[in-house]
Amino acid sequence: MDSETDSARLIELFPVFGEMPPPARERVLREAQLRRVPAGTPMFSAGNPCSGFPLLIDGTVRVARLGANGREVQLYKVHPGEACIMSTGCLLGDVEYGATGTAEDAVTVVMLPPRLFNELMRDDDAFRRWVFALFSERLSGMMELVEAVAFQRLDRRIAAQLIASGPVVHTTQQKLADDLGTVREIIGRVLRNFEDRGLVELSRSQIRILDRPGLEAIAGAA
């Protein structure tokens, strides 16, 4: 990394590197690779080996898995200041990716080469604790996703998503389907039902909440 601005941004977002002894920190800044990619760029694909440990500086990466039935389920998103649990698992287990990561918008990412990542895991206690804390946090989030997909009614999940994003939600039915791990046709049926009941008003790429208490009642229904 040649830019002092990028180096400072990395340490600001990932304080674990600022806590390292100077020789280790200088090595990270020297060997880390900075990448800037436009929206829509595949960051990694299922079945491919991991090329490094990504640290997101700007933008958002969407990580999703395609099922045998052709349905894509969003596993999580990576935001600035976060790393990717899928990449972590691949590096720790020396296995290929089991999902696909795509840049949702313009992304700036710092990649730690696999060898450097493995040596830091072996030699730096603070870095190792941070990586395992990240792994634990993401695993908890994915367990919540599994519970939601398996046990919660879709109308409850859609209502909760709208409440969290309202009062005017700028999205598409396809985007909601991707976020909730279902198909656009089912999202459309539920939303039209909400509209018929006076809960929302639908327009192109926009959903306006008309009856928030009504949606809250659905989201909280047993």
C-alpha positions in Angstrom: 0.0 0.0 0.0 1.7 3.2 -1.2 -0.8 5.8 -0.1 -0.5 7.2 3.4 -4.2 8.1 3.3 -5.2 4.5 2.5 -2.9 3.2 5.3 -4.4 5.6 7.8 -7.9 4.6 6.7 -7.1 0.9 7.2 -5.8 1.5 10.8 -8.8 3.8 11.6 -11.3 1.1 10.5 -9.3 -1.9 11.8 -7.6 -0.7 15.1 -6.1 -4.2 15.6 -3.4 -3.2 13.1 -2.6 0.0 15.0 -2.1 -2.1 18.1 0.6 -4.3 16.5 4.3 -3.8 17.1 5.7 -1.4 14.5 7.6 -4.1 12.5 4.5 -6.2 12.2 2.3 -3.2 11.2 4.9 -2.0 8.7 4.9 -5.5 7.1 1.1 -5.5 6.8 1.1 -2.1 5.1 4.0 -3.2 2.8 2.5 -6.5 1.7 -1.2 -5.7 1.7 -2.8 -5.2 -1.7 -5.3 -2.4 -2.3 -8.0 -3.1 -4.8 -10.7 -0.7 -6.2 -13.5 -2.3 -8.2 -16.8 -1.0 -9.7 -20.3 -2.0 -8.6 -21.3 -5.5 -9.8 -17.8 -6.9 -9.8 -17.6 -10.5 -8.6 -15.2 -10.5 -5.6 -15.1 -14.3 -5.3 -17.1 -17.3 -6.6 -18.2 -20.6 -5.1 -15.7 -23.4 -5.9 -12.7 -21.0 -6.2 -9.7 -20.9 -3.8 -9.3 -17.9 -1.5 -6.8 -15.4 -2.8 -6.5 -13.5 0.5 -8.1 -12.0 3.6 -10.3 -9.0 2.6 -10.7 -5.9 4.7 -13.4 -3.6 3.4 -12.5 0.1 3.3 -15.4 1.5 1.2 -18.5 0.1 -0.3 -20.6 -3.0 0.4 -20.1 -6.7 -0.6 -23.1 -9.0 -0.8 -22.3 -12.7 0.0 -24.9 -15.2 -1.2 -25.3 -18.9 -1.8 -27.1 -20.5 -4.8 -29.1 -23.6 -3.9 -29.7 -26.7 -6.0 -33.2 -25.4 -6.7 -31.8 -22.2 -8.3 -32.8 -19.9 -5.4 -30.2 -17.6 -4.1 -30.1 -16.8 -0.4 -28.2 -13.8 1.0 -26.0 -14.9 3.8 -24.7 -11.5 4.9 -23.2 -8.2 3.7 -19.8 -6.9 4.4 -19.5 -3.2 5.2 -16.5 -0.8 5.8 -14.6 -1.8 8.9 -15.6 -5.5 8.5 -14.0 -8.6 7.1 -15.6 -11.6 5.4 -16.2 -14.8 7.4 -16.4 -16.8 4.3 -12.8 -15.8 3.4 -11.8 -16.4 7.0 -13.1 -20.0 6.9 -11.6 -20.7 3.6 -8.1 -19.6 4.8 -8.3 -21.3 8.1 -9.6 -24.6 6.6 -7.6 -24.4 3.3 -10.9 -25.0 1.4 -12.6 -23.4 -1.6 -15.3 -20.8 -1.4 -18.9 -22.1 -0.8 -20.6 -18.9 -1.7 -20.3 -15.9 -4.0 -19.4 -12.3 -3.1 -20.4 -9.4 -5.3 -19.7 -5.7 -5.0 -23.0 -3.9 -4.5 -21.4 -0.5 -5.2 -17.9 0.8 -5.8 -15.6 -1.1 -3.4 -12.2 -0.4 -1.9 -10.7 -3.5 -0.2 -7.3 -4.3 1.3 -6.2 -7.9 0.8 -3.9 -9.7 3.1 -2.0 -12.4 1.2 -2.8 -15.9 2.6 0.8 -16.4 3.8 0.7 -13.1 5.8 -2.7 -13.9 7.2 -1.6 -17.4 8.4 1.6 -16.0 10.0 -0.4 -13.3 11.8 -2.8 -15.9 13.1 0.2 -17.9 14.4 2.3 -15.0 15.9 0.0 -12.2 16.8 -2.4 -12.8 19.8 -4.4 -9.6 19.3 -5.0 -10.4 15.6 -5.9 -14.0 16.3 -8.5 -12.9 19.0 -10.0 -10.3 16.6 -10.4 -12.9 13.8 -12.1 -15.4 16.1 -14.3 -12.7 17.6 -15.3 -11.8 14.0 -16.0 -15.4 13.2 -18.2 -15.8 16.3 -20.2 -12.7 15.6 -20.9 -13.6 12.0 -21.8 -17.2 12.9 -24.4 -15.9 15.3 -25.8 -13.7 12.6 -26.0 -16.6 10.2 -27.8 -18.8 12.8 -30.4 -16.0 13.1 -30.8 -16.1 9.4 -31.3 -19.9 9.4 -33.9 -19.5 12.2 -35.7 -16.8 10.2 -35.8 -18.8 7.0 -36.8 -22.1 8.7 -39.3 -21.0 11.3 -40.7 -17.5 10.6 -43.6 -16.8 8.3 -42.6 -14.8 5.3 -45.2 -12.1 5.9 -43.7 -11.4 9.3 -40.2 -11.2 7.8 -41.4 -8.8 5.1 -43.2 -6.6 7.6 -40.2 -6.4 9.9 -37.9 -5.5 6.9 -40.3 -2.7 5.9 -40.5 -1.3 9.4 -36.8 -1.3 9.7 -36.4 0.6 6.4 -39.5 2.9 6.4 -41.4 5.1 6.2 -40.6 5.1 2.5 -38.6 2.1 1.3 -36.7 2.5 -1.9 -36.3 -1.1 -3.1 -37.6 -3.6 -5.6 -39.4 -6.8 -5.1 -36.4 -8.7 -6.5 -34.1 -7.0 -4.0 -36.5 -7.9 -1.2 -36.5 -11.5 -2.4 -32.7 -11.6 -2.5 -32.4 -10.2 1.0 -35.0 -12.6 2.4 -34.0 -15.7 0.5 -37.1 -16.2 -1.5 -38.5 -15.5 -5.0 -39.9 -12.3 -6.4 -43.4 -13.8 -7.1 -44.0 -14.6 -3.5 -42.8 -11.2 -2.3 -45.2 -9.7 -4.8 -48.2 -11.6 -3.5 -47.5 -10.7 0.1 -47.0 -7.0 -0.8 -50.2 -6.8 -2.8 -52.0 -8.4 0.2 -50.5 -5.7 2.4 -51.7 -3.0 -0.1 -55.2 -4.4 -0.3 -55.3 -4.2 3.5 -54.2 -0.6 3.5 -50.9 -1.2 5.1 -48.6 0.0 2.3 -48.8 1.8 -1.0 -46.8 0.3 -3.9 -45.2 2.1 -6.7 -42.2 1.5 -9.0 -39.1 0.8 -6.8 -40.8 2.2 -3.8 -43.0 1.1 -0.9 -44.7 3.7 1.3 -45.8 2.5 4.7 -49.4 3.7 5.5 -50.1 1.7 8.6 -47.0 1.2 10.7 -48.9 -0.3 13.7 -50.6 -2.7 11.4 -47.2 -3.9 10.1 -45.8 -4.1 13.6 -48.7 -6.3 14.6 -47.9 -8.7 11.7 -44.1 -8.6 12.5 -44.8 -9.4 16.1 -47.4 -12.1 15.5 -46.8 -15.5 17.1 
